[in-house]
Amino acid sequence: MPLLPPPSIDRQNRHGPSWRRSRRSLHAVLVLLGAGLSGGCEDGDPSRDGQSFAGPTQPGSNPTQIIVNVATQGLDEDLSLSGYTVQLGGDARGVPINGQVRFQDLQPGTYTLTVTDLPPNCSVTRIVQPSGSAVTGQASVQAALPVGTTLSYRFEVGCAPNVGRIVVFNDTKGDPGVSTYSVIVAGPDQNVALGTPPNYNLYVDDIRVGPVTVQLGGIPAHCLVAGDNPVQVDLAFGQSITVPFYLDCSGTMGSLSVTTRTFGANPDPDGYLVNVADQTIGFSNSMTYDFGFLAVGDYVVTLYDVAQNCTVSPASPHTVTILPGVPTDLVFDVTCGAVGSVSVDLATGGVSLDPDGYTLVVDGRSQAVPINPLSPIVVDALPAGSDVEVRLDGIASDCGVAEANPQSVTVVQDVVTPAPGFTVTCLAPTPPVVFESDRDGDFDIYAMNPDGSGVVALTTNGAMDIDPSWSWDNQRIVFVSDRGGQSDVWVMNADGSNPIQITADAVVVGTAVVNVVAGHLDDKNQAKDGLADAVAGFVAELAAGVGKG
């Protein structure tokens, strides 16, 4: 609902004597500021934080110095009793609100003088220079100090009433049966009692800054207020805070607030989630949330994302009944016991490794893990003394686990307990059947499924391609071809791409040589002993083709 402008006819009544007093105080401050702040309110304490300030210049003392006097105007309750800070270059010293600070034994030169640490309601209104001239609108001044000279500056500070505004807004549905609610605004040393009609914006000015409590009263018994009443806010200088109250006087609605309270030395590290009527709210370990007005009826309240070492009372989900005109409060007590941790080692070997890693499930909590993590995987916040299940999911069909899967591990309090771990071995998948055929007029290499379906031509050229055989890792196909002018051993990718000639110079080729070449490299892509000299000369070319690695 948009905020309504304050009616002018009852503005005086709504502010009352306190408002008029503050207006008179502000007027007095403005009169004093306009007169040039010719004098301070009081002498003030000549020391701050143990810093003593020198008095008048003594005979024989070094006159190369700068004296800063500070004069403050304002009502006592609006002043900063802790004083301010005067900075001369990098030298910062405390000064009372009406006090003096002396910077002695200075070298001749130009210095910047600044008064800082003023509260928000106070500002430097004028700086009187040694010449008697004054500057306004700034909090610092440049001081040109000749040798053997004493310069005296006067900083005049004005403090406005340290107040803000509270706007009390009420949105009333239905007929409250009354023409006015009561409003109490209690700030520091203040207690303002006013009245406000239903569906109205009440502007309360000149409330002193700090914690302010706002309470709506005079509410009929058949009306329900959603949310907190009273409400506490922190008011800053010059700030306007709107405090809304939502009321239902129709007699057809109720309200629900949910509270979580957490006990135990090991609380859930990331809090909880609460769902009511398809509305999900993130909860800290101890908090209250008002779900507002709800139609009369039964609602299921679910507290979830609770750590495994925590128990919930009452059990979640929990059903509550919303009654007309009645606020309902549901409190979940969460008790979290001792915890421990489990570490899991994971290693994968073989060929055709699982490309997307695995899913590690520990006590029902899942996380994605790589095939070869650099360090053991540690799962924390497990309930101590319990037997938890450790499982590896998402394993490719061509990979197997050497250990039991799942495993059971007993969690020890405050200890990282190692699980047996998982060793995964992956084998190359069974390749298609490769064969030679002259079905298209000349011999080419074909692949098909074991049942004879899915026939695909891997070579299509006018040469004779025969005697195909899979390499040891099922990644390449070795075959005989005369595409180079004579029969030699060639290798190509599984899809027929990137053909490479392996033998040359009229080497005798055939199925036996093909099989030797197909399995001839060791794990370092080096030639094994015993291969014919005619084949050994081309082993280096196999490193990018058939070889292991």
Disulfide bonds with the S-S distance in Angstrom:
Cys122-Cys159 1.95
Cys223-Cys249 2.05
Cys310-Cys336 1.99
Cys399-Cys426 1.93
